[in-house]
């Protein structure tokens, strides 16, 4: 490794999309001329729709990663991101106290950009008590900051008071992300990595923050977040349901038809429409059944068999559950 290149240790979770986590840290640090070494605290199963599962790394494995890097490379700046367990947090605190890096940058990930809660109250309590006093700079989103200082629900507190409360825990500087514009997935991650890199290059905190903000604003203007196939898949699902709902109401059928997992299909429909695939299939099927009852002279039994129900009784139970009345009663009300 070139001795003139400044080394930054990033300690965070893994994001397979590369939009956040250790992967994004490495991209930002490298783009700014630094050299990133990394320690992974958690492996996530995620895509552009959201996080599906977490696999937190055992604390002794995290400790082994840190010691292997620090004893050999001796990075001057630690950048800390997602930490989800008290045991891992204690490992990090111990490493900071023993190795005394010039700067510790903390980007607390309390909530994901899509609203998932990632940090429990026990971890937050330990962060306030033991990690914040060791930090040179804490970069935090408003929603995360409010949670960190104990503001709950719709309680309204001025930003200045939130900053004062955070500083009271002992961190030297706090940077609150701008709440007036949308915070893109991975944006605070990139900002904190850029600041860490500029600090490693010898800048003051004020200089590093100014340069990092300038860099991030340029990236936002010319780059877009990774786009998954969810909008296209959603439209394909709607088309498939309209085509097949009269013969098939099984979610697995549509997942196979679209060559995706049922879990991913559910992620997509819930994110875009706020409904499960089954709810959307039922909505489409009921719409078709209502049309048949309202506009045709087919008997209830004929409609039942045409739309794949095992019997007229089965059809009647299903229709009553969805519409609050039997098909016959619905037809009579329409006359």
Protein Blocks (a to p, Z undefined) as FASTA:
>chain_A
ZZkbccddddddddfkopgcjklmmmmmmmnopacddddfbdcdddfkbcfbdcdddfkl
mmmmmmmmmmmnopabdcdfddfbfklmmmmmmmmmmnopabdcddddfbcfkopafbdf
klmmmmmmmmmmmpfbdcddfklmmmmnopahjbdcdfklmmmmmmmnopabdcdddfkb
ccdehklmmmmmmmmmmmmnopafklmmmmmmmmmmmmmmmpccdddfklmmmmmmmmmm
mmmmmmoccfklmmmmnopafklmmmmmmmmnopafklmmmmmmmmmmmmmmmmmcbdfk
lmmmmnopabfklmmmmmmmmnopafklmmmmmZZ
